[in-house]
Amino acid sequence: MMKKSGEKSSENDTQAHSSKQTTITASFASVTPYDKSSRRHREITTAITHYIAKDMVSVNTVTKDGYKNLLRTLDRRYVIPSRTYFNQVAIPQRYAECEEKVVTELKNVEYYATTTDMWSSRTTEPYLSLTVHFVNDNFELKSRCLQTAYFPTDHTGENIALGLRESLSSWGLKEEDQTCITTDNAANVIKAMELNQWTRLQCFGHRLHLAVENAVKDDARVKRAAGLCKQMIGVFSHSWKKKTALKKAQQELNLPEHSLITECPTRWGARQKNDWEGVGAEQGVVSGSV
């Protein structure tokens, strides 16, 4: 009886082991790369493309060993396409989809307003931006940045006027449906609006900045305070030892570990924070935001 019972138990173990054993086909399937036309491969590639575009990450990220290792850990069957694929195929397709969506939205717009400005990149390359604002059928205010286009030509009023007209036309927007356009007070931009005969609104933020700057530019007290704060912040900004000492002082006083703010000439609020934090640093305190 014992022998038969043991034999029966052994047979059960063998059957259980056989039922759990992975087939050769399944084993190969678990490590076989996805076909590029498969749904899973397309889903992951689309997610990577969205990540690059949404977070403005360098396309070169897809060539990094650490990023590839992350993807292998998440799904070892996925083989990431080359950087060239994302540059020449995936991202242009993503842009086309987004463009089509915006064009569809704009087709139902009866009237709209725009905002434009000239920008310079960190490498001093010039760009002309254009944003459209409208109210949809659900009475919701919408804003869509239509372009930040490279603008290498001379920034004359004539060239800016032509560039803006071409931008509206490329998005199917009629000039006569534009209620107004908001700009800064640059002479060439003002001239461009006059040439296009567009109703222009002055940017409130820019006007406020000019008003504050004009109000304090001849005040010796403000100049002296701003100058002292710039020198003080400059010392901390160029010395890691002093940065460390400031951080230690903040910790000892149980204060937030904020960094010092460098003044931006085109934003009066930066001077306000600069002066306030300069005074705080003098007392071993930094108040404000990074």
NUKOLBA-118064 format. One record per residue (C-alpha): residue in three letters; residue number from 1; z, y, x. Coordinates in pm, 1 decimal, always signed. Layout:
N
<ala, NUM, <Z, Y, X>>
...
//
This chain:
290
<met, 1, <+0.0, +0.0, +0.0>>
<met, 2, <+86.7, +239.5, +281.8>>
<lys, 3, <-241.8, +170.4, +455.1>>
<lys, 4, <-442.6, +230.1, +142.6>>
<ser, 5, <-251.8, +551.1, +75.0>>
<gly, 6, <-318.0, +671.0, +431.0>>
<glu, 7, <-684.1, +585.2, +404.8>>
<lys, 8, <-710.1, +775.0, +79.2>>
<ser, 9, <-539.7, +1080.4, +230.1>>
<ser, 10, <-776.1, +1073.2, +529.1>>
<glu, 11, <-1076.3, +1054.8, +301.1>>
<asn, 12, <-952.5, +1355.9, +102.3>>
<asp, 13, <-905.7, +1558.0, +421.9>>
<thr, 14, <-1257.3, +1470.1, +534.1>>
<gln, 15, <-1403.0, +1571.2, +198.5>>
<ala, 16, <-1211.6, +1902.3, +199.1>>
<his, 17, <-1328.2, +1975.6, +551.8>>
<ser, 18, <-1686.8, +1898.6, +457.1>>
<ser, 19, <-1672.8, +2126.2, +154.0>>
<lys, 20, <-1552.8, +2418.0, +371.3>>
<gln, 21, <-1794.0, +2360.6, +656.5>>
<thr, 22, <-2058.2, +2635.9, +685.6>>
<thr, 23, <-2417.3, +2523.2, +674.6>>
<ile, 24, <-2650.7, +2590.8, +964.8>>
<thr, 25, <-2861.4, +2816.8, +742.7>>
<ala, 26, <-2559.5, +3022.4, +639.2>>
<ser, 27, <-2441.8, +3050.3, +1000.7>>
<phe, 28, <-2775.1, +3192.1, +1114.5>>
<ala, 29, <-2794.7, +3421.6, +810.8>>
<ser, 30, <-2460.4, +3583.9, +897.5>>
<val, 31, <-2593.3, +3706.7, +1232.7>>
<thr, 32, <-2960.0, +3759.2, +1149.5>>
<pro, 33, <-3047.2, +4133.3, +1146.1>>
<tyr, 34, <-3134.3, +4285.5, +811.0>>
<asp, 35, <-3500.7, +4327.0, +736.2>>
<lys, 36, <-3585.2, +4696.6, +758.7>>
<ser, 37, <-3714.5, +4690.3, +402.1>>
<ser, 38, <-3396.5, +4530.5, +266.9>>
<arg, 39, <-3170.1, +4723.5, +33.6>>
<arg, 40, <-2868.3, +4704.1, +265.3>>
<his, 41, <-3060.6, +4834.6, +567.1>>
<arg, 42, <-3197.8, +5125.4, +362.3>>
<glu, 43, <-2851.5, +5209.4, +225.2>>
<ile, 44, <-2692.3, +5231.4, +570.0>>
<thr, 45, <-2984.0, +5426.8, +718.1>>
<thr, 46, <-2969.6, +5673.7, +428.7>>
<ala, 47, <-2594.7, +5716.3, +479.1>>
<ile, 48, <-2643.6, +5789.0, +851.5>>
<thr, 49, <-2918.4, +6040.9, +772.1>>
<his, 50, <-2691.0, +6213.4, +520.2>>
<tyr, 51, <-2411.2, +6223.1, +779.1>>
<ile, 52, <-2635.2, +6385.8, +1041.3>>
<ala, 53, <-2770.4, +6646.3, +798.6>>
<lys, 54, <-2452.1, +6720.7, +603.9>>
<asp, 55, <-2220.6, +6752.5, +904.1>>
<met, 56, <-2490.5, +6905.8, +1128.4>>
<val, 57, <-2440.5, +6636.1, +1391.0>>
<ser, 58, <-2680.0, +6599.5, +1682.3>>
<val, 59, <-2946.1, +6336.3, +1617.2>>
<asn, 60, <-2869.9, +6211.5, +1967.0>>
<thr, 61, <-2550.9, +6062.4, +1817.0>>
<val, 62, <-2745.3, +5752.8, +1709.6>>
<thr, 63, <-2810.9, +5670.1, +2077.1>>
<lys, 64, <-2444.8, +5679.5, +2180.7>>
<asp, 65, <-2285.2, +5347.0, +2274.4>>
<gly, 66, <-1963.6, +5428.1, +2090.9>>
<tyr, 67, <-2146.2, +5503.9, +1766.0>>
<lys, 68, <-2354.6, +5185.3, +1796.4>>
<asn, 69, <-2038.3, +4983.9, +1854.5>>
<leu, 70, <-1883.5, +5136.8, +1542.0>>
<leu, 71, <-2182.9, +5027.2, +1334.9>>
<arg, 72, <-2178.1, +4676.7, +1483.7>>
<thr, 73, <-1811.1, +4647.4, +1395.6>>
<leu, 74, <-1872.2, +4759.3, +1037.4>>
<asp, 75, <-2181.0, +4542.8, +987.1>>
<arg, 76, <-2316.7, +4337.6, +1275.5>>
<arg, 77, <-2638.6, +4258.7, +1091.1>>
<tyr, 78, <-2745.7, +4623.8, +1087.9>>
<val, 79, <-2964.2, +4744.5, +1374.6>>
<ile, 80, <-2980.0, +5122.2, +1386.2>>
<pro, 81, <-3329.1, +5278.7, +1414.3>>
<ser, 82, <-3423.7, +5497.4, +1708.5>>
<arg, 83, <-3356.9, +5868.2, +1741.2>>
<thr, 84, <-3731.0, +5928.3, +1699.2>>
<tyr, 85, <-3720.5, +5759.8, +1359.0>>
<phe, 86, <-3443.8, +5989.6, +1236.2>>
<asn, 87, <-3616.8, +6295.8, +1382.8>>
<gln, 88, <-3964.6, +6226.0, +1253.3>>
<val, 89, <-3910.2, +6014.2, +942.2>>
<ala, 90, <-3560.0, +5994.4, +795.3>>
<ile, 91, <-3454.0, +6359.2, +819.5>>
<pro, 92, <-3792.7, +6499.6, +703.0>>
<gln, 93, <-3775.9, +6261.3, +404.9>>
<arg, 94, <-3424.5, +6380.8, +329.6>>
<tyr, 95, <-3541.0, +6741.3, +345.7>>
<ala, 96, <-3833.4, +6667.2, +114.0>>
<glu, 97, <-3598.0, +6510.4, -141.6>>
<cys, 98, <-3364.1, +6808.4, -128.4>>
<glu, 99, <-3655.8, +7051.3, -148.6>>
<glu, 100, <-3797.4, +6876.0, -453.3>>
<lys, 101, <-3459.7, +6892.3, -624.9>>
<val, 102, <-3427.0, +7267.3, -560.8>>
<val, 103, <-3785.7, +7334.4, -671.8>>
<thr, 104, <-3714.3, +7151.2, -997.5>>
<glu, 105, <-3406.7, +7366.9, -1050.9>>
<leu, 106, <-3597.7, +7687.6, -983.4>>
<lys, 107, <-3873.9, +7601.6, -1231.4>>
<asn, 108, <-3631.6, +7661.5, -1517.3>>
<val, 109, <-3501.2, +7992.3, -1378.7>>
<glu, 110, <-3609.3, +8297.9, -1576.1>>
<tyr, 111, <-3452.6, +8564.6, -1354.1>>
<tyr, 112, <-3285.2, +8548.2, -1015.7>>
<ala, 113, <-3134.5, +8756.3, -735.8>>
<thr, 114, <-3152.6, +8699.5, -360.6>>
<thr, 115, <-2961.4, +8767.1, -40.6>>
<thr, 116, <-3120.2, +8799.9, +301.2>>
<asp, 117, <-3008.2, +8865.9, +657.0>>
<met, 118, <-3127.5, +8841.8, +1015.7>>
<trp, 119, <-2936.8, +8598.6, +1236.6>>
<ser, 120, <-2922.8, +8513.0, +1605.0>>
<ser, 121, <-2836.1, +8165.7, +1729.7>>
<arg, 122, <-2604.1, +8101.5, +2022.6>>
<thr, 123, <-2914.0, +8097.7, +2238.8>>
<thr, 124, <-3013.9, +8437.9, +2090.7>>
<glu, 125, <-3308.7, +8298.2, +1895.3>>
<pro, 126, <-3379.8, +8510.6, +1583.4>>
<tyr, 127, <-3377.4, +8368.9, +1229.2>>
<leu, 128, <-3438.2, +8513.9, +883.5>>
<ser, 129, <-3230.1, +8363.8, +603.3>>
<leu, 130, <-3291.7, +8377.1, +229.1>>
<thr, 131, <-3054.4, +8263.6, -45.8>>
<val, 132, <-3131.0, +8264.2, -418.1>>
<his, 133, <-2870.7, +8314.3, -692.1>>
<phe, 134, <-2926.5, +8231.1, -1059.2>>
<val, 135, <-2759.2, +8122.9, -1382.0>>
<asn, 136, <-2871.0, +7785.4, -1517.6>>
<asp, 137, <-2903.8, +7668.3, -1877.9>>
<asn, 138, <-2533.8, +7576.8, -1884.8>>
<phe, 139, <-2445.1, +7933.3, -1785.5>>
<glu, 140, <-2328.6, +7821.4, -1442.0>>
<leu, 141, <-2382.4, +8047.8, -1142.2>>
<lys, 142, <-2578.8, +7865.9, -872.6>>
<ser, 143, <-2668.9, +7960.8, -516.3>>
<arg, 144, <-2924.0, +7781.6, -301.7>>
<cys, 145, <-2999.7, +7862.2, +61.2>>
<leu, 146, <-3378.8, +7839.3, +69.4>>
<gln, 147, <-3430.5, +7892.6, +438.4>>
<thr, 148, <-3301.1, +7998.1, +776.1>>
<ala, 149, <-3643.7, +8032.6, +931.0>>
<tyr, 150, <-3729.4, +8100.2, +1294.0>>
<phe, 151, <-3854.3, +8459.1, +1313.9>>
<pro, 152, <-3998.2, +8523.3, +1662.2>>
<thr, 153, <-4219.3, +8819.6, +1565.2>>
<asp, 154, <-4109.6, +9180.5, +1608.2>>
<his, 155, <-3841.7, +9273.2, +1356.2>>
<thr, 156, <-4036.0, +9557.5, +1201.5>>
<gly, 157, <-4007.2, +9650.0, +836.5>>
<glu, 158, <-4363.9, +9532.6, +779.5>>
<asn, 159, <-4304.1, +9187.5, +930.6>>
<ile, 160, <-3977.4, +9137.1, +744.9>>
<ala, 161, <-4137.3, +9245.7, +416.5>>
<leu, 162, <-4422.9, +8998.8, +465.4>>
<gly, 163, <-4188.0, +8718.3, +569.7>>
<leu, 164, <-3974.5, +8757.9, +257.3>>
<arg, 165, <-4275.3, +8768.2, +25.4>>
<glu, 166, <-4411.8, +8450.3, +182.5>>
<ser, 167, <-4070.9, +8284.2, +145.1>>
<leu, 168, <-4053.0, +8356.0, -228.2>>
<ser, 169, <-4409.0, +8237.2, -276.5>>
<ser, 170, <-4346.1, +7910.2, -90.5>>
<trp, 171, <-4068.1, +7827.2, -338.3>>
<gly, 172, <-4272.4, +7920.8, -642.5>>
<leu, 173, <-4061.8, +8228.8, -719.2>>
<lys, 174, <-4234.4, +8531.0, -872.3>>
<glu, 175, <-4146.9, +8870.4, -729.7>>
<glu, 176, <-4139.9, +9028.9, -1074.0>>
<asp, 177, <-3862.9, +8787.4, -1180.8>>
<gln, 178, <-3634.8, +8902.9, -900.7>>
<thr, 179, <-3372.0, +9142.8, -1036.8>>
<cys, 180, <-3243.1, +9260.8, -697.6>>
<ile, 181, <-3191.4, +9163.5, -334.0>>
<thr, 182, <-2872.5, +9221.6, -132.9>>
<thr, 183, <-2905.7, +9324.4, +233.7>>
<asp, 184, <-2722.4, +9506.0, +508.8>>
<asn, 185, <-2801.7, +9865.8, +606.9>>
<ala, 186, <-3037.0, +9797.4, +897.7>>
<ala, 187, <-3321.0, +10051.4, +899.0>>
<asn, 188, <-3593.9, +9787.4, +934.4>>
<val, 189, <-3453.7, +9587.2, +641.7>>
<ile, 190, <-3431.0, +9897.4, +421.9>>
<lys, 191, <-3792.1, +9978.4, +503.7>>
<ala, 192, <-3897.2, +9621.4, +420.2>>
<met, 193, <-3740.9, +9651.3, +73.7>>
<glu, 194, <-3918.7, +9982.5, +18.5>>
<leu, 195, <-4252.4, +9831.4, +121.0>>
<asn, 196, <-4202.9, +9541.0, -120.7>>
<gln, 197, <-4075.8, +9778.9, -387.8>>
<trp, 198, <-3775.7, +9554.7, -450.9>>
<thr, 199, <-3448.4, +9676.0, -600.2>>
<arg, 200, <-3196.0, +9664.4, -315.9>>
<leu, 201, <-2818.9, +9630.2, -334.7>>
<gln, 202, <-2602.1, +9709.3, -33.6>>
<cys, 203, <-2377.6, +9430.2, +91.9>>
<phe, 204, <-2017.9, +9515.4, -5.5>>
<gly, 205, <-1869.8, +9334.9, +293.9>>
<his, 206, <-2098.1, +9518.9, +534.5>>
<arg, 207, <-2024.3, +9855.3, +372.0>>
<leu, 208, <-1651.1, +9787.7, +388.2>>
<his, 209, <-1681.1, +9701.5, +756.9>>
<leu, 210, <-1865.4, +10027.7, +828.0>>
<ala, 211, <-1610.2, +10228.4, +630.6>>
<val, 212, <-1316.2, +10079.0, +821.4>>
<glu, 213, <-1489.3, +10120.2, +1156.9>>
<asn, 214, <-1571.0, +10484.4, +1085.0>>
<ala, 215, <-1215.2, +10549.5, +970.5>>
<val, 216, <-1053.2, +10424.8, +1292.4>>
<lys, 217, <-1312.9, +10496.2, +1560.6>>
<asp, 218, <-1172.1, +10841.0, +1645.1>>
<asp, 219, <-805.7, +10745.3, +1613.5>>
<ala, 220, <-655.0, +10736.8, +1963.9>>
<arg, 221, <-359.6, +10529.6, +1844.6>>
<val, 222, <-583.8, +10253.8, +1714.0>>
<lys, 223, <-794.5, +10257.7, +2030.4>>
<arg, 224, <-487.1, +10227.9, +2251.2>>
<ala, 225, <-334.3, +9947.9, +2043.6>>
<ala, 226, <-664.0, +9756.9, +2028.0>>
<gly, 227, <-719.3, +9800.8, +2402.3>>
<leu, 228, <-373.9, +9670.4, +2491.4>>
<cys, 229, <-413.2, +9372.8, +2260.4>>
<lys, 230, <-755.2, +9287.2, +2405.6>>
<gln, 231, <-610.7, +9289.3, +2757.3>>
<met, 232, <-313.7, +9078.0, +2653.8>>
<ile, 233, <-523.1, +8822.5, +2467.8>>
<gly, 234, <-768.2, +8818.1, +2759.0>>
<val, 235, <-486.6, +8714.6, +2992.0>>
<phe, 236, <-385.7, +8423.5, +2769.3>>
<ser, 237, <-749.1, +8323.7, +2709.4>>
<his, 238, <-827.5, +8288.5, +3079.7>>
<ser, 239, <-510.2, +8122.5, +3203.9>>
<trp, 240, <-415.3, +7769.7, +3103.8>>
<lys, 241, <-69.2, +7823.9, +3255.2>>
<lys, 242, <-0.6, +8118.2, +3026.4>>
<lys, 243, <-141.5, +7922.4, +2731.2>>
<thr, 244, <+103.1, +7644.3, +2811.3>>
<ala, 245, <+389.9, +7894.1, +2842.2>>
<leu, 246, <+299.1, +8047.8, +2504.5>>
<lys, 247, <+289.4, +7705.6, +2341.7>>
<lys, 248, <+627.9, +7620.0, +2492.4>>
<ala, 249, <+774.9, +7948.3, +2365.9>>
<gln, 250, <+645.6, +7875.6, +2016.0>>
<gln, 251, <+803.0, +7530.5, +2023.1>>
<glu, 252, <+1137.2, +7664.1, +2146.7>>
<leu, 253, <+1142.0, +7927.2, +1871.1>>
<asn, 254, <+1031.1, +7665.9, +1615.8>>
<leu, 255, <+716.7, +7865.7, +1530.0>>
<pro, 256, <+365.0, +7749.9, +1428.4>>
<glu, 257, <+148.1, +7678.3, +1731.8>>
<his, 258, <-137.0, +7918.0, +1658.0>>
<ser, 259, <-401.7, +8029.2, +1905.3>>
<leu, 260, <-496.1, +8389.3, +1977.5>>
<ile, 261, <-797.5, +8543.7, +1806.9>>
<thr, 262, <-1065.4, +8729.4, +2000.9>>
<glu, 263, <-1204.0, +9035.6, +1824.6>>
<cys, 264, <-1550.2, +9011.9, +1670.0>>
<pro, 265, <-1721.4, +9355.3, +1670.6>>
<thr, 266, <-1902.7, +9290.1, +1342.6>>
<arg, 267, <-1589.6, +9191.5, +1147.1>>
<trp, 268, <-1313.2, +9448.2, +1110.7>>
<gly, 269, <-1074.5, +9176.6, +991.0>>
<ala, 270, <-1092.0, +9020.3, +1337.8>>
<arg, 271, <-952.9, +9340.3, +1491.1>>
<gln, 272, <-672.6, +9343.2, +1237.0>>
<lys, 273, <-575.4, +8987.2, +1331.4>>
<asn, 274, <-633.2, +9059.8, +1699.0>>
<asp, 275, <-393.7, +9356.3, +1699.5>>
<trp, 276, <-130.0, +9177.8, +1492.1>>
<glu, 277, <-136.3, +8866.4, +1706.4>>
<gly, 278, <-136.3, +9069.7, +2025.5>>
<val, 279, <+189.8, +9229.6, +1920.6>>
<gly, 280, <+322.8, +8888.0, +1823.4>>
<ala, 281, <+229.9, +8738.8, +2160.0>>
<glu, 282, <+415.3, +9020.8, +2336.7>>
<gln, 283, <+729.7, +8910.2, +2156.1>>
<gly, 284, <+662.9, +8540.6, +2221.4>>
<val, 285, <+532.5, +8497.7, +1867.7>>
<val, 286, <+180.8, +8437.7, +1737.0>>
<ser, 287, <+136.4, +8479.4, +1364.2>>
<gly, 288, <-189.1, +8427.0, +1177.7>>
<ser, 289, <-455.8, +8160.8, +1189.8>>
<val, 290, <-663.6, +8003.1, +1461.4>>
//
